[in-house]
Amino acid sequence: MVFQVGMDAHTLQLLEFEKIRDLVGQYCATSAGRELARQLEPSRDGAWIEQELALVSEMVEALESGQPPPFAGLYDVRLAVRRAAIGAALSAEQLLEVAATLNCTGAMYRYRMRLSDRCQKLIDLLTPIEDLGLHAKAIQASIDNRGHVMDLASPALSDVRRRLSEVEERIQAELKRLLRDPRMREWLRYPNATVSGDHYVLPVAVNHRHRVPGIVHRTSSTGETVFVEPIEIAKWSAERIVLKGEEEREIQRVLRQLTAEVARVAKPLLFALDILARLDLITAKARFSRDFQMTRPEIAPDGPLWLRQARHPLLEHLFRQPPSAAWTRKLADSPEEARKVVPIDVRLGERFRLLVITGPNTGGKTVALKTTGLLCAMAQSGLHIPAASGSRVPILHQILADIGDEQSLEQSLSTFSSHMSRIATILGTADERSLVLLDELGAGTDPTEGAALGRAILDELDRIGCLAMVTTHLGDLKTYAFSNPRAENGAVEFDVETLRPTYRLLIGQFGMSNAIRIARRLKLPRRLVSRAMHYLRRKQRRAPEMARLAQLKAEAEQAREEARRLQLEAEREKRAYEEQRAAAEKEVQRQEALRKFRTQLQPNDKVRVARFDQPGRVVRCDGRKNVAIVAVGLGQWEVPLDEIFPWEQEQPNFQ
């Protein structure tokens, strides 16, 4: 069960979280799994998130080892099973679907037995599923693959069908006799019998109607032909109708009997179906993870946000589609510009909680905001994220975003007014466990007033103590981080030589104006460029100081990044050592349990012999020779004790 946090619906819409649900649903094998995918929501229950991420990780490992769950034959028969439980009879087609699903529970039961010890959470999830395959045998022995109840379903059904066959043969024999009669052939419009409803009729010419005694069932559209059931056949048709009624009553009795069998296992079957629907969703998450090269994020409930080499999954999905004609022409003109997602690194909450991002249009600022928000929502929904190993995500109470042009025509609000209204709602909702994403802060009005308003909003975000990422074009907001130790600058990189953005996010730097450099490269007259530089120097007298500060901050950020990388490697080595130590301790315990088991062997103990891989019984043991005589099949074998293991179908092997 997903514990809902009431995540802001408007933000999820802006982040296009619905498309993530759709992508996950496409990987589901059953309609029940797709239904759960459509209900996917971020949670703030840390235990549930960790459990779900662990299950997805184990399923990824199972898929990579060639052990996908056997969903073949699984139908969503919950409604049919509930109807059976209250006494309503199921149709033959519904019973066939139930039988296939019952067989699937047996396949899942055996699948659990094949899973390795490393998939313990998956094993625990599947443990309550019983092997209900035996209950499918009665259905499959009574109904064939076409949904036809077979003669063997009951002696009474077999008898009535035998009698029906005899009546049918008599009718056919009588029809053949009539059609061979020369006089009859003179009275017919054509020398063949036909069927009207459940009756065999002859096409008699209307002027010869009185010559053929029988029952008229219909007349042709021209009125020249009447279709007559001969009196000799009518009595057999009446008997056939009676037998058909007996057959239908017996079929319904068989179906009710089979439905009662389903009702007896309704409770464990419904329980299994709920588990299998969840397993389908987990498998879909794992397939999604493998397909998009995702990793399991570390969940730090109160810790910082750290996304390493993060990619926007929807953008990557878009780039996997065949390119449009416009893209094809663009790639032909610039073959070096490949359709690929540039990964970004995002950090918040460790040294700073506010990140002010600057840079050119189409440089990736908005994508950086959406990537961060969407990956946090995915992690809290129990999904792996498209980021490098070691990424950490806190448990957020809310993700609140104001991204893009949200001008409201219905409310007659301008773009600026709409943004201010949304930001007011965000500031009234956010707390210290929220992530706030604001795009183009201060835009849409006078730059001076916009910058002042932007600073006030940043101050309020700082007071609230939330995590925040803000993009802006206003130069005055670039200096905000210099006066606030809990804020930091970020920039999306722009290559002046190629006049193209690189889409990389550089933390610790701010986006300097590239307009004049681009204008010079585009051959704007030199006198105009010089005049623009003169105006720029008068406007930005603190530019050298800002540049020095930016360089120092960038160098410090590089040093911190290297320290984080070394810390991450140390943590990985520590985890690997702890895993190896745990595995070694487990192996020692296993060997000790085996030694104790072998020293306590008694005659008639049921064991498994490694070379035969089937059960056997101990006849006697010889401790001096370290062997035992074991009866396996029809023979007795002298087997070294090292090859003898407990026979425990319900538990993982000692071997």
C-alpha positions in Angstrom: 0.0 0.0 0.0 1.2 3.5 -0.9 0.9 6.0 1.9 -0.3 9.2 0.2 1.3 12.5 1.2 -1.1 14.7 -0.7 1.7 15.8 -3.0 0.8 19.0 -4.8 -1.2 17.9 -7.9 -0.4 21.1 -9.9 3.3 20.4 -9.4 3.0 16.8 -10.5 1.2 18.0 -13.6 4.0 20.5 -14.3 6.6 17.8 -13.8 4.6 15.5 -16.1 4.5 12.7 -13.5 1.5 11.2 -15.3 3.8 10.3 -18.2 6.0 8.4 -15.8 3.0 6.4 -14.7 2.2 5.7 -18.3 5.7 4.5 -19.0 5.7 2.2 -16.0 2.3 0.9 -17.1 3.6 0.0 -20.5 6.0 -2.4 -18.8 3.2 -4.2 -16.9 2.1 -7.7 -18.0 -1.4 -7.5 -16.5 -4.3 -5.1 -16.4 -4.2 -5.2 -12.6 -0.5 -4.1 -12.7 -1.4 -1.3 -15.0 -4.2 -0.2 -12.7 -1.6 0.0 -9.8 0.8 2.0 -12.1 -2.0 4.6 -12.8 -2.4 5.0 -9.0 1.3 5.5 -8.4 1.9 8.5 -6.0 4.9 9.8 -4.0 5.0 8.7 -0.4 6.6 10.1 2.7 6.7 6.8 4.5 10.4 6.0 4.7 9.9 2.3 5.5 7.6 1.8 2.5 10.0 3.7 0.2 13.0 1.6 1.3 11.0 -1.6 1.0 9.8 -0.8 -2.5 13.2 0.3 -3.7 14.7 -2.9 -2.3 12.1 -5.1 -4.0 12.7 -3.3 -7.3 16.5 -3.8 -6.9 16.1 -7.5 -6.2 13.8 -7.8 -9.3 16.4 -6.1 -11.4 18.9 -8.7 -10.2 16.5 -11.5 -11.0 15.8 -10.2 -14.5 19.5 -9.8 -15.1 20.1 -13.4 -14.1 17.4 -14.6 -16.5 14.6 -15.2 -13.9 11.6 -13.1 -14.9 8.3 -13.9 -13.1 6.1 -16.3 -15.0 3.0 -14.1 -15.6 1.8 -16.3 -18.5 -1.9 -17.3 -18.0 -2.5 -14.6 -15.3 -5.9 -12.8 -15.7 -7.5 -10.2 -13.6 -10.3 -12.6 -12.4 -11.0 -10.8 -9.1 -14.6 -9.9 -10.1 -15.3 -13.4 -11.3 -13.9 -15.0 -8.1 -16.0 -12.6 -5.9 -19.1 -13.6 -7.9 -18.3 -17.3 -7.4 -17.8 -16.6 -3.6 -21.4 -15.3 -3.3 -22.9 -18.2 -5.3 -23.2 -16.7 -8.8 -22.4 -19.2 -11.6 -19.5 -18.4 -13.9 -19.4 -19.0 -17.6 -17.2 -21.5 -19.3 -14.9 -18.7 -20.6 -14.6 -17.2 -17.1 -13.8 -20.6 -15.6 -11.0 -21.1 -18.2 -9.5 -17.8 -17.2 -9.7 -18.7 -13.5 -8.1 -22.1 -14.3 -5.2 -20.4 -16.1 -4.8 -18.0 -13.1 -4.8 -21.0 -10.7 -2.0 -22.6 -12.7 -0.1 -19.3 -12.6 -0.1 -19.4 -8.8 1.6 -22.8 -9.0 4.2 -21.4 -11.4 4.8 -18.4 -9.0 5.1 -20.9 -6.1 7.8 -22.7 -8.0 9.4 -19.4 -9.1 9.8 -18.4 -5.5 11.6 -21.7 -4.8 14.2 -20.9 -7.6 15.0 -17.4 -6.4 18.4 -17.0 -4.8 19.0 -15.9 -1.2 19.9 -12.4 -2.4 16.2 -11.9 -3.3 14.9 -12.4 0.2 12.4 -9.6 0.1 10.9 -11.0 -3.1 10.8 -14.4 -1.5 9.0 -12.9 1.5 6.5 -11.1 -0.8 5.7 -14.4 -2.6 5.6 -16.7 0.4 1.9 -16.3 1.1 1.0 -17.5 -2.4 -0.3 -21.1 -2.3 0.0 -23.5 -5.2 -3.6 -23.7 -6.3 -2.9 -25.4 -9.6 -4.6 -28.7 -8.5 -7.9 -26.9 -8.3 -7.6 -26.0 -12.0 -7.5 -29.7 -13.1 -11.2 -30.2 -12.6 -12.0 -27.2 -14.8 -9.5 -28.1 -17.5 -10.8 -31.7 -17.5 -14.4 -30.5 -18.1 -13.9 -27.5 -20.5 -11.8 -27.5 -23.6 -9.7 -24.5 -24.9 -12.7 -23.2 -27.0 -14.9 -22.9 -23.9 -16.9 -26.0 -24.8 -18.1 -28.2 -21.9 -16.9 -31.7 -22.8 -18.8 -35.0 -22.7 -16.5 -36.2 -19.9 -17.7 -33.4 -17.6 -20.4 -35.7 -16.3 -22.0 -39.1 -17.1 -25.4 -37.5 -17.5 -24.0 -35.0 -20.1 -22.3 -37.8 -22.0 -25.6 -39.8 -22.0 -27.8 -36.9 -23.2 -25.3 -36.0 -26.0 -25.3 -39.7 -27.1 -29.1 -39.6 -27.4 -28.9 -36.3 -29.2 -26.4 -37.8 -31.7 -28.8 -40.7 -32.3 -31.7 -38.3 -33.0 -29.6 -36.3 -35.3 -28.6 -39.3 -37.2 -32.3 -40.3 -37.6 -33.2 -36.8 -38.8 -30.4 -36.9 -41.4 -31.4 -40.3 -42.6 -35.0 -39.2 -43.1 -33.9 -36.1 -44.9 -31.8 -38.2 -47.3 -34.7 -40.5 -47.9 -37.0 -37.6 -48.8 -34.5 -36.0 -51.1 -34.0 -39.3 -53.0 -37.7 -39.5 -53.7 -38.3 -38.5 -57.4 -41.7 -37.0 -56.7 -40.3 -34.9 -53.8 -37.6 -33.6 -56.0 -40.3 -32.4 -58.5 -42.0 -30.4 -55.7 -38.8 -28.7 -54.4 -37.4 -25.4 -55.7 -33.9 -26.9 -55.4 -32.8 -30.4 -54.2 -31.3 -29.4 -50.8 -32.5 -29.1 -47.2 -31.9 -25.9 -45.2 -32.2 -24.8 -41.6 -34.7 -22.4 -40.1 -33.9 -21.8 -36.5 -33.4 -25.3 -35.0 -35.5 -27.0 -37.7 -34.6 -28.7 -40.9 -36.9 -27.6 -43.7 -37.4 -28.3 -47.4 -37.8 -25.5 -50.1 -41.2 -26.5 -51.5 -42.7 -24.6 -54.5 -45.8 -22.7 -53.3 -48.1 -24.5 -55.8 -47.0 -27.9 -54.4 -47.4 -26.9 -50.8 -50.4 -29.3 -50.2 -48.3 -32.2 -51.5 -45.8 -32.1 -48.6 -47.4 -32.6 -45.2 -45.6 -30.7 -42.5 -45.1 -27.3 -40.7 -44.4 -24.2 -42.7 -41.7 -22.1 -40.9 -41.2 -19.3 -43.3 -41.8 -18.0 -46.9 -39.3 -16.6 -49.3 -39.4 -12.9 -50.1 -40.9 -13.6 -53.5 -43.6 -15.7 -52.1 -42.8 -18.5 -54.5 -41.2 -20.8 -52.0 -42.4 -22.1 -48.6 -40.0 -23.8 -46.2 -41.7 -26.8 -44.8 -40.5 -29.1 -42.0 -41.8 -32.6 -43.1 -44.1 -34.3 -40.5 -41.8 -37.3 -40.4 -38.9 -35.0 -39.2 -41.0 -32.8 -36.9 -41.4 -35.5 -34.3 -37.7 -36.0 -34.1 -37.1 -32.3 -34.0 -39.4 -32.1 -31.0 -37.4 -34.8 -29.2 -34.2 -33.0 -30.1 -35.4 -29.8 -28.5 -36.3 -31.7 -25.3 -32.8 -33.2 -25.3 -31.2 -29.9 -26.0 -32.9 -28.5 -22.9 -31.6 -31.5 -20.8 -28.1 -30.8 -22.2 -28.2 -27.1 -21.3 -29.5 -27.9 -17.8 -26.7 -30.4 -17.3 -24.1 -27.9 -18.6 -25.3 -25.3 -16.2 -25.1 -27.9 -13.4 -21.5 -28.7 -14.3 -20.7 -25.0 -14.4 -22.2 -24.4 -11.0 -20.3 -27.4 -9.6 -17.0 -26.0 -11.1 -17.9 -22.5 -9.8 -18.4 -24.0 -6.3 -14.8 -25.4 -6.6 -13.6 -21.9 -7.4 -15.6 -20.5 -4.4 -13.7 -22.9 -2.0 -10.4 -21.3 -3.0 -11.7 -17.7 -3.4 -10.0 -16.3 -0.3 -6.4 -17.6 -1.0 -6.8 -16.8 -4.8 -7.9 -13.2 -4.2 -5.0 -12.8 -1.7 -2.6 -14.2 -4.3 -4.0 -11.9 -7.1 -3.4 -8.8 -4.9 0.2 -10.0 -4.4 0.7 -10.8 -8.1 -0.6 -7.4 -9.1 2.0 -5.8 -6.8 4.7 -8.1 -8.2 3.7 -7.1 -11.7 4.1 -3.4 -10.8 7.5 -4.2 -9.2 8.6 -6.1 -12.3 7.5 -3.1 -14.5 9.5 -0.7 -12.3 12.5 -3.1 -12.6 12.2 -3.3 -16.4 11.8 0.5 -16.6 15.0 0.8 -14.5 17.0 -1.6 -16.7 15.8 0.0 -20.0 16.8 3.5 -18.9 20.0 2.5 -17.0 18.6 3.7 -13.6 20.0 3.1 -10.1 18.6 2.8 -6.7 18.8 6.1 -4.8 19.9 6.3 -1.2 17.0 7.6 0.9 18.2 10.1 3.6 15.0 11.2 5.4 16.5 14.5 6.8 19.7 14.5 4.7 20.7 16.6 1.7 19.7 16.2 -1.9 22.5 15.0 -4.2 21.8 13.8 -7.7 24.8 12.6 -9.6 24.8 12.5 -13.4 21.0 12.9 -13.4 19.0 12.6 -16.6 15.4 13.6 -17.4 13.7 10.3 -18.2 10.9 11.8 -20.4 13.4 13.7 -22.4 15.4 10.5 -22.9 12.3 8.7 -23.9 11.5 11.4 -26.4 15.0 11.2 -27.9 14.6 7.4 -28.3 11.6 8.0 -30.7 12.3 8.4 -34.5 13.4 12.0 -35.1 11.0 14.4 -36.8 11.7 15.9 -40.2 12.9 19.1 -38.6 15.3 17.2 -36.4 16.6 15.2 -39.4 17.4 18.4 -41.3 19.1 19.9 -38.2 21.2 16.8 -37.7 22.2 16.9 -41.4 23.3 20.5 -41.0 25.0 19.8 -37.6 26.0 16.1 -37.4 27.9 16.7 -34.2 24.6 17.7 -32.4 23.3 14.3 -31.3 19.9 13.7 -29.8 21.1 12.8 -26.3 20.4 13.9 -22.7 23.2 15.7 -21.0 23.5 14.6 -17.4 23.6 17.2 -14.6 24.8 17.2 -11.0 22.5 18.8 -8.4 23.3 19.3 -4.7 21.1 21.0 -2.1 20.9 20.9 1.7 24.4 20.2 2.7 26.2 23.6 2.6 23.5 25.6 0.9 19.7 25.2 0.6 19.0 27.8 -2.1 20.5 27.5 -5.6 20.1 30.5 -8.0 20.7 29.4 -11.6 21.4 31.8 -14.4 22.3 31.3 -18.0 20.9 31.9 -21.6 17.6 30.8 -22.9 17.3 27.2 -24.1 20.4 26.5 -22.0 18.8 23.9 -19.8 17.7 25.9 -16.7 14.1 24.7 -16.8 15.1 21.1 -17.6 17.4 21.2 -14.5 14.4 22.2 -12.4 12.1 19.6 -13.9 14.8 16.9 -13.7 15.3 17.5 -10.0 11.6 17.6 -9.1 10.7 14.6 -11.2 13.5 12.4 -9.8 12.6 13.3 -6.2 8.9 12.3 -7.0 10.1 9.1 -8.7 12.3 8.1 -5.7 9.4 8.7 -3.2 7.2 6.6 -5.4 9.5 3.6 -5.0 11.1 4.0 -8.5 14.8 3.8 -9.4 16.0 7.1 -10.9 18.1 7.8 -14.0 21.2 9.0 -12.1 24.6 7.6 -11.1 25.1 5.3 -8.1 25.4 7.2 -4.8 22.6 9.7 -5.5 20.8 10.7 -2.4 17.2 11.9 -2.0 15.5 13.2 1.1 11.9 12.5 2.0 10.1 15.6 1.0 6.7 16.6 2.4 6.0 18.6 -0.7 7.4 19.5 -4.1 6.1 22.9 -5.1 6.9 24.3 -8.6 6.1 27.4 -10.7 7.5 26.5 -14.1 6.6 27.9 -17.5 3.9 30.3 -18.8 0.8 29.7 -16.8 -1.2 32.7 -18.0 -4.9 32.1 -17.1 -7.3 33.2 -19.8 -10.3 32.3 -17.7 -9.2 34.5 -14.8 -8.0 37.3 -17.0 -4.6 37.2 -15.3 -1.4 38.3 -17.0 1.6 36.0 -17.0 3.2 38.0 -14.2 0.1 38.0 -12.1 -0.4 34.3 -12.6 3.2 33.6 -11.4 2.8 35.9 -8.4 -0.4 34.1 -7.4 1.2 30.8 -7.7 4.3 31.9 -5.7 2.1 33.2 -3.0 0.4 29.8 -2.7 3.8 28.1 -2.6 5.2 30.4 0.1 2.1 29.7 2.2 2.4 25.9 1.8 6.2 25.2 2.0 8.0 24.1 5.1 11.5 23.0 5.9 10.9 19.6 4.4 9.7 21.0 1.0 11.5 21.4 -2.4 10.5 24.6 -4.2 11.2 25.1 -7.9 10.8 28.6 -9.3 11.4 29.3 -13.0 12.4 32.8 -14.3 12.0 34.6 -10.9 11.3 38.3 -11.3 10.5 38.1 -15.0 7.5 39.7 -16.7 7.8 43.2 -15.1 10.3 46.0 -14.8 13.8 44.5 -14.2 14.6 46.7 -11.2 11.3 46.0 -9.5 11.5 42.3 -10.5 15.0 42.0 -9.0 13.8 43.6 -5.7 10.8 41.3 -5.6 13.0 38.3 -6.4 15.3 39.1 -3.5 12.4 39.4 -1.2 11.1 36.0 -2.3 14.6 34.4 -1.9 14.7 35.9 1.6 11.4 34.3 2.4 12.5 30.9 1.1 15.6 31.2 3.3 13.4 32.0 6.3 11.2 29.0 5.7 14.3 26.8 5.4 13.2 24.7 2.5 15.3 23.4 -0.4 14.9 25.7 -3.4 16.1 26.0 -6.9 15.4 29.3 -8.7 16.3 30.3 -12.3 16.5 33.9 -13.3 17.8 36.3 -16.1 18.1 39.2 -13.7 21.8 40.2 -13.2 21.0 41.7 -9.8 19.9 38.3 -8.4 23.3 36.8 -9.3 24.9 38.5 -6.3 22.4 37.1 -3.8 24.5 34.1 -2.9 27.5 36.4 -2.1 25.6 37.9 0.8 23.8 34.7 2.0 25.9 31.7 3.2 22.9 29.4 2.8 22.6 30.2 -0.9 24.8 29.3 -3.9 25.0 30.3 -7.5 24.6 27.9 -10.4 25.0 28.4 -14.2 24.1 26.5 -17.3 27.2 26.4 -19.5 27.3 28.1 -22.9 29.9 27.6 -25.6 30.6 31.0 -27.1 32.7 29.4 -29.9 29.8 27.3 -31.2 27.1 29.6 -30.0 25.3 26.6 -28.4 24.5 25.7 -24.8 26.2 22.6 -23.4 23.3 22.0 -20.9 25.8 21.3 -18.1 24.9 22.7 -14.7 27.9 24.3 -13.0 27.4 24.9 -9.2 29.4 27.7 -7.7 29.4 29.8 -10.8 26.9 32.3 -12.2 26.0 32.9 -15.8 27.9 36.0 -17.1 26.3 37.9 -20.0 27.4 36.4 -23.3 25.4 38.8 -25.5 28.3 41.1 -26.4 30.7 38.3 -27.1 28.1 36.6 -29.3 27.4 39.9 -31.1 31.1 40.3 -31.8 31.3 36.8 -33.2 28.3 37.5 -35.4 30.2 40.4 -37.0 28.2 43.3 -35.4 30.1 46.5 -36.3 33.1 47.1 -34.0 32.0 50.6 -33.0 28.6 49.2 -31.7 30.4 46.5 -29.8 32.8 49.0 -28.2 29.9 51.3 -27.2 28.1 48.4 -25.7 31.2 47.4 -23.7 31.5 51.1 -22.5 27.8 51.0 -21.2 28.4 47.6 -19.6 31.5 48.8 -17.7 29.6 51.8 -16.3 26.7 49.5 -15.3 28.8 46.7 -13.8 31.6 48.4 -11.8 31.8 45.5 -9.4 32.2 42.9 -12.2 35.9 42.3 -11.5 35.2 41.7 -7.9 32.3 39.4 -8.8 34.5 37.5 -11.2 37.2 36.9 -8.6 34.6 35.8 -6.1 33.0 33.5 -8.6 36.4 32.0 -9.4 37.2 31.4 -5.7 33.8 29.8 -5.2 34.3 27.6 -8.2 37.7 26.4 -7.0 36.2 25.7 -3.5 33.3 23.8 -5.1 35.7 21.7 -7.1 37.6 20.8 -3.9 34.3 19.9 -2.2 33.3 17.8 -5.1 36.5 15.8 -5.0 36.1 15.3 -1.2 32.5 14.0 -1.8 33.8 11.6 -4.5 36.5 10.2 -2.2 33.9 9.9 0.6 31.5 8.1 -1.7 34.3 5.6 -2.7 35.2 5.1 1.0 31.5 4.3 1.8 31.3 1.9 -1.1 34.4 0.1 0.0 33.0 -0.1 3.6 29.7 -1.5 2.3 31.5 -4.1 0.2 33.6 -5.1 3.2 30.6 -5.5 5.4 28.8 -7.5 2.8 31.8 -9.8 2.4 32.0 -10.2 6.2 28.3 -11.0 6.4 28.6 -13.5 3.6 31.5 -15.2 5.3 29.7 -15.4 8.7 26.7 -16.8 6.9 28.8 -19.5 5.2 30.4 -20.4 8.6 26.9 -20.8 10.1 25.7 -22.9 7.1 28.7 -25.2 7.3 28.2 -25.6 11.1 24.5 -26.4 10.6 25.4 -29.0 7.9 28.0 -30.6 10.2 25.6 -30.8 13.0 22.9 -32.3 10.7 25.2 -34.9 9.3 26.5 -36.0 12.7 22.9 -36.5 13.9 21.7 -38.6 11.0 19.5 -41.6 11.9 17.9 -44.4 9.9 14.8 -43.5 8.0 15.7 -39.8 8.0 14.7 -38.1 4.7 17.6 -36.5 2.9 18.7 -35.1 -0.4 21.7 -36.6 -2.2 23.5 -34.1 -4.3 24.4 -36.4 -7.2 20.8 -37.5 -7.7 19.0 -34.2 -6.6 16.0 -36.2 -5.3 14.8 -37.4 -1.9 16.2 -40.5 -0.3 16.1 -42.3 3.1 19.0 -43.1 5.3 19.5 -46.9 5.8 22.5 -46.6 8.1 25.6 -44.4 8.8 29.3 -45.4 9.1 31.0 -42.6 11.0 34.4 -44.1 10.7 34.3 -44.2 6.9 32.4 -40.9 6.9 29.7 -42.4 4.6 26.0 -43.4 4.8 23.9 -46.0 3.0 21.0 -44.1 1.4 18.0 -45.6 -0.4 17.2 -43.6 -3.5 14.6 -44.8 -5.9 14.8 -48.6 -6.2 18.5 -48.9 -5.1 20.7 -48.3 -2.1 23.9 -46.3 -2.5 27.0 -45.6 -0.4 27.3 -41.9 -0.3 29.9 -39.7 1.4 28.4 -37.5 4.1 29.6 -34.4 2.3 27.0 -35.1 -0.5 24.1 -35.4 1.9 21.8 -32.4 2.6 18.5 -31.9 4.3 15.4 -32.4 2.2 13.5 -29.1 2.8 11.3 -28.0 -0.2 10.0 -25.1 1.7 13.4 -23.6 2.6 16.4 -22.6 0.5 19.0 -25.4 -0.1 22.0 -25.7 2.1 24.0 -26.5 -1.0 
